[in-house]
Amino acid sequence: MADTPAGDTAAGTPREVHFPRIALAFLVGALCWWLGRYLPFGDKAQPDAACRLLFVTGFTTSCWLLMAMPIAAAALIPLALLPMLGVQSTSELTKGYGDPILWLFGGGFVLAQAVERSGLHRRLALRVVAALGPYPRRLVLGFFLAATFVSMWINNTSVALLLLPIGTVLVQRMQSLGELSPKAQSNFGACIMCAIAFGASIGGMGTPIGTAPNAIFFANYEPLVAAGARPVSFLVWVLAFAPFSLLLAMLASAVLVRFALPLPKARLQNGDALLAEARSLPPWSRAEVRTAGLFGAAVLLWATRGDLQLGTGDVLHGWAHYLVPAGIGDRFVGDGSVAVAIAILAFLIPAGTADGRRLVDWETARKMPFDLLLLLGGGIAMAAAFGPTGLSAAFGELLRERIGSMHPAVLLLVLIVAITLLSEVASNTAVATLLLPILRDGAVAARIDPLVLMLPAVLAASCGFMLPIATPPNTIVFSSRQITFGQMARAGLCVDLLAALLLVPVLWFWALPLLGVDPAQLAAKVGGK
């Protein structure tokens, strides 16, 4: 997942106040206020309120980017300041802090805790390793695929924390065998750590619940759907981007073990000992079986809830369509309701252990990253104020000429590279929160389908791989001391470039057409200007 539902709450997140950084963030906000006076506001805009909103937005996002204060505290700045500055009422702002997307992630996190508590995650990871055999390159691929697949459904920080002990033990046992040269052993340790961290970030792109930027995308795209835009369902997103995630994971693994951090291709002579644990797994426990069933039910309900637009123009209705009269159930029942229902079941279903515990209890669930939920809420609340003040329209007008004069394929590549570089030093959640409303309204003003700008932006925000501070998974594996700064930078640069080069054709030839956008028509439209 690049930050994920729990991404900003991992090790390295600021929990103390840094007053010089707060002062700098305040100055950034003041600069945004001053620059806002020169935006091309329309007749119906509220320039003064828009400039005050710019100040709060600049101040809040700078506090996030500079790590000036705890994330939860910074996320509450809009709720405190926007009403006092006369931008928006408290009652309107609190709708953002209770957005349905937050309930989706809250319920999904409880399900993730059930998976962790039962040990199902460990079984899944070890099964992948056992299936690949004692080959250094294959083991790296195994960890890549395990992290990628699990991270589609569980936040990337948890995936990194869960797989790190297994990967560390594997690296240590490999070292005890003494079959690899010192350089190859160092590369193997670095590759396993990169597989865990990068796979956890890559997997988040594959599902709507995989990472926080995906949630921010849906929160910003929903107003367009309400205005008549074609919806992006859970299933269509998975069909569009889950194959990309798996393909990127496999190609990234090959690039690491062949070029960035070379590893021998041969089978380990004493490698069978490394797979003993995987092959001697005990039978499935009752807790694992019940958690797997709950996990499968959640995925099935998410995938089949909304309507599916078929290529023939027909509609395949989801199960929510039949729950409410007049065929409006898919608007009444959201993925957040499904997540909450599954979370309630996790509290009720016995784990089948002698102590009589349930799959999840409140002592476990209270560890939910509430600071991230506030972060999402604060971003949604600020974004919701962009429209009424005329700020979104002003940004859209500012971007319209530049966006409309550039070939869409070039535009995709420029966006992906620029946002990938930005996500190396900034939280991907903050990047998505700041840019998606601007890109959405800029596309509307340029009369380009907003998906053309929003999708590359939200996916590129999850592609920060170079630096230990780029994502929480990177920070977690870097703390293992199995990888150096130089190894991570070299490997991350290769994967950054690979992701950018792969994402453009995937969007152009697969994802955008699947979502109902014709790139050829867009190119012809721009060329005709």
N, C-alpha and C positions, 0 to 999 in steps of 0.2 A: 503494500500500500503506500509512495513517497511520503509525507506525514499521513497519518491515517486517523481513524476515529480516536485512537488514543495517542496519536503521534506526538503531540506537543506536550504530553505529560510524562515523557520518559526521562531517563537520566540526562542531566545537562540542562533541563528546563529551569529558568530562573524562578527561584522561590524567595528571593530577597529583593529589596528595593534599592535601586541605584539612582540617586538624585541627580548626578550630572547627566545621566542618560535621559532621565525624565525631562530635564531642562532642555536638552537637545531635541527631544521629541516634541516638546512644546514649541520650540523655534521652527521646527519643520511644519507643524500645524499652522503657525502664524504665516509662514511663507506661502503655504497652500491657500490660506485666506486671501493674502495679497494678490497672488497670481490669478485667483478666481475672478477678480474684478475685470480681467481682460478676456474672459470667455465669451463666445458669441451667444448670449442668451436671447431667447425668443420673446415675443410680446406677452405671452402668458406665464413666463417664468417669474420666480421670486429671487432676484439676484442677491439681495442681502441675506436671505435665509440660506441660499445655495452656498454662499461664501462661508457662512458659519458652519454649514454641514461639511464643507471642505476642511475647515480647521479641525473639527472633531475627527473626521476620517484620517487626516494626516497625523494628528496627535495619537490616535488609537493605534493605527497600523505601525507608526514609528516605535511606539512602546513595545509592540510585538516583535518587530524586526530587530530592534536594539536590545531586546531582553531587559527592558528597564524596570519591569515589575512583574509579579506573578501574572500569568496569562489571564486567569479568571478576573483579577482586579482590572486589568486593561480592558477586558471584554465588557465590563460594566460602565466604562466611561461614556459610551453613547446614551445609555439609559439615564445617567446623571446629568449630562451636559446638554443634550439636544432639547429637552423640554425647557431648561433654564434659558437657553438661547433663543427660544421661540421658534425652533425648527419643526418640531413634531411633538404631539402630546404623549404623555406617559402611557396612556391606554393604547395608543397606536403602536408605540415602540415595543411594548411587552408582547405584542403578537409575534414579533420576530423571535423573541426568547422562548416562545412556545410553539414554534413552527413544527409541522408534522415530521420534518426531516430529523429533528432532534429525537423524537420518539422512535423512529426507525433505528437510529444508532444506539439509543439506550437499550431497547429490546435486543438488538443484535449483540450488544456487549454482554448481556446476561447469558445469551446462548453461547457466546465464546467462552465464558467462564465455566459453563457446564462441560464443554468440550475439554477444557484444560483440567478441570477437577476430576473427570473420569479417567484421564490418561489416554483418551482417544487420539489426541494429537501426536503423542509419542508412537503409538502403534502405526498410524498413517505414515509418519516419517520413516520409521524403520522398515516398513514394508517396501517403500520405494527403494531404499538402500539395498535391501536383500535381493530385490529383483534385478539389480544392475551388476552385482558381482564385485570382486575385489580389484577393480581397476581404478587408478587415481582419477582419470578423466571422467569415468562413468560415475564415480562417487560424487564428484563436483556437480555433474548434471543431475544426479539424484537429489542432492540438497537444493539445487536450483528449482527443480520441478516441485519438490515437496513444499518449499517456501512459497512458490508462486501459487500453487493450487490452494493451499490452506489460507493464504492471505487474501484470496478472492472473497472469503466469507468471514475472516477474523482479522482484527486490526493488525497492522504490520508490526507494531511494537511488541505485541504479545507473541506473534510468530517468531520474531527474532529472539525474544527471551526464551521461548520454549525450545527452539532448535539449537541455540548456542551451547547448552551443556552437552548435547549429543555430538555436535560438531567438534567441540573442544576435546572430548574423550576420544573421538576418532583420530584427530590430529595427534594427540599424545600417544595413542597406541601405534599409529603409523611411525612415529619417531622412535618408539621402543623397538620396532622391528629392525631399524637401521638399514633398510634397503635403499632408501633414497639418499642422494648426495645432499650436503647441507643446503645448497641453493634450491634444489628441487623440493626438499622438505619445507623450506621457508615459503616457497611458492605454493605448495600444497595447503599449508595452513592459511595463507592469504586467500587462496581460491575458495576454500570452504567458507571462510568468513564472508567473502564477497558474495558467494552463492546464497548465503542466508540473508544478508542485508539487501542485496539487489533483488533477489527473488521476492522478498517480502514487499518491496516497493513496486515491482513489476506486477505482481498478482493483483494489487489494489485497482489497477486499471480495468480489470476484466469484468467487474460487476458494479452496479450502482452503489452497493454498500461497501465496496472494497476500500475506499479511502475518503477522507473528508472533502477534498476538492470535488469529487463526484457528487456529493450531497449538495455542495454549494452550486454546482452546475444546475441541478434540478430545481433548487430554490430560485435561481435566477431565470430559468427557462419556463417555469410554471406560469408566470404572467402572460407569456406569449401563447402558451397553450390555451389559456382562458380566453385569449383574444382570437383564437382560431387556428393557431399553428398546429402542425402535426405533432402529437405526443410522442415521447420516447419512452417506451415501456421497459420494464425490467428485462423481459426476454429478448427484446430487440437489442438492448445494450449488450447483453451477454453474447448474442450471436455476432454482434459487430466487433467486440473488443476482447472477448475471452480467447479466441484463436490468436489474436495479435499478442496477447500477454504470453501465451505458451510458446509461440514462435520466437518472440524476443528473448524469452528465457533460454531456449535451446541455442539460439545463435549467440547470445551473450556468453553462455558457458563455453561454446566452441572458441570464441574470440579470446576468452581469458586463458584457457588451457593451452592454446596454440601460439598465441602472440603476446598478450600482455604479461602473463605469468606462466611460462611454458612448463608443462608436466609431461613425464614419460607416458607413452601409450600402452606399454606392456603390462601384463597382469602381475600382481604382487605374488611372489612365491609363497610367502607366509600370510597371505591376505585372508585366508579362511577364518583366522582367529578374530579378525575384525567384524565378521558377519555372524559370529556365534550368538551374540545377543539378539540380533534381528531374527535369526532362524529358530531361536528357542523361546520365542514369545509364548506366554501362557494362553490358554483359551480366552476368548472374549468374556469379559466380566459382564454382569447384568447392567452395571452402570454404563459401560461402553456401548452395549447393544441399545439401551434405551436412549442414550444421548445421540447415537448415530441415527436412530429412528426419528428423533425430534429434529435433528439437524436436516435430515432428508425432507421431512415434512415442511420445514420452513422454506427450504430452497424451492420445493415444488409449489407451495402456495405463492411465493413471491413471483415465480416464473409464469404462473398461470392466472394471476389476479386480473391483469389489465387486458383490454382488447388488443388483438393482433391484426394489423392492416396487411392483407394479403396483396401480392403483386397484381392480381386480377381486379382489384378494387373492392373485393368482398372483405368482410370483417369477421374474424373468428373471435367470438366473445369469450372473455375470461369468466371465471366463476363468480366474481363480484357483480357482474352484470345481472345475475339472476337473483340476487339477494334483496334488492330494493325495487319496488314497482317503477314502471316507466323506463326501465333499462338504464338507470343512472347510478347503479351500484358502484361502478368503478370510480365515480366521483365522491361517493360517500365513504368507501372503504379504501384506505391507502395502505402502502407497505408498512407504515408505522403501526397501524392497527394489528397487522399480522405479526410483526415483531413483538409487540406487547403481549398478544395472546400466547405466542410461543414462550415468552419469558415467564408468564404466569404458570404455564404447564410445567416449566422447569422447576418452579418453586413447589409444585404439587406432586410431581412424579417421584416415587421412592427410588433411591439409587440401587436398592437391592442388597445393601450391605448389612452386616450384623448390628451395626450401631443405629440403624433405622434412619439415617440421614437422607435428605432429598438430593436431587441432582444439583440444585443450587440452594444455598441459604442466604439470609440477609447479610450475615457477617462477610460472606464472599462478595455478594452483589454491591455492598456499600463501597467497594473499591472502585466502582465505576468512575471514569474520568469526568467528573462534573465540570472541571475547568474547561475541558474541550467542548462540552455541550454549551457552556456559556460563550466560548469563543465563536462557535457556529451561530448562536443566537445573536451575539453582538454584530457579527458580519451581516447577517440577514436583516437585522433592524436598520443598520446604516444603508444597506443597498435599497431597502424599501423606501427610504426617504429621498433617494436620487430622483425618482420620477416626479413626485408632486412639486418639488422645488424647481424643476426645469434643468437640474444639473446633468442628468443623463442625456437630454436632448442637446445641451450645449456641447458635451463631449462628443456626441454622435456627429454633430455638425462639424466639429473640429477635425474629426477623423474621416469624414465622408469622402472628401476629394482624394485623399491619399489611399484610402482603402479601395475606392472605386477605380483608380487608375492603375492598379497593380494586378497582374495575372494571378488568379486564385491559387495556382500551384506554387508560385513564388511566395505568395502571401502566407501559405501554410508553412513553408520552410522557414521563412523569416520569423514568424510567430513562435514556432517550435524551438528554434535555436535561442532566440532572445529569452523566452520564458524558462527554458532549461537552465541557462546561465544564471538567471535571477534566482531560481529555486535552489541553486547551489549554496547561496548565502542567506536565503530567507525561507521562512516557513512556507511550505506549499499551500497550506490553508490560507495564510495571509495573502499570498500572491493571487490565489484564485478569488478570494473575497474582494480584492482591490480591482482586478482586471476584468472579471467576467461581466459585471454590469456595464462597464465602459465598452467592451467589445460587442456585447449584445446590442446596445443602442447605436453604436457606430455602424454595425451591419444593417440595422433597420434604416438608418439615415442614408446609407449607401445603396439601399435596395438589394442587398445580398442576404441570402438565407443566413440567419444568425448562427446556425450550426457550423457553418464554414469557419467561423472565427472562434466560437466557444469550444468546440470539441478539441482542436489542436491545443488550445490554451490549457484546458483542464487536464489533458493527458500529459502535456509537456511539464506541467507543474509537478508531476510525480516522477520526473526523470532526473532528479539531482543525485548523482552517484559518486562524484569525485571527492568530496570533502567529508571528514568525520562529522562536521556540524550540519551537513546538508539534510539528513534525515535522522530520526531517532534510531532506526536499525543500524545505520552507519556508525552512530555514536556507540551503540551497544557492542557491536562486534569489534570496534576499535579498542574498547576497554579490555578486551580479552588478551591483548598484547600478542596476538597471533598474526597481526598484520601491521605494517608500518605506514606512515603517512604517504610516503612515496609510492608504495605498492597500491594503496587505495586510490591515489590520484591517477596513477597510470591506468589502472583497470577501469576506474570510473570514467575517465576521458574516452576510452574506447567504447564503453557502453553508451555514453551520452551521444557520441557520433552515430553509433549503430542505431540507436532508438530514433534519432532525428531522420536518418536516411530511410529507415523502414516505415516510419509513421506516415510520411507523405504519400507513398503509393498505397498503403493500407487504407488511408482515409479516402484517397481519390478514387480508387478502383473497387473498394469493398464497403467500407463503413458508411460513407456518405450516400452512395446509391441504395444501400440497405435501409437507410433512414429516410429515403424519399427525396434526396437532393441529387440533381443531375449536374455533375461538375462540367460536362461539356457545354451545357447551356450557360452556366456561369461564366466560363471562359469566353464564349461567344458574346455574351452581354458586355463583359469588360472590354473585349476587343472592339466592340461596336461603338464605344464611347469616343 
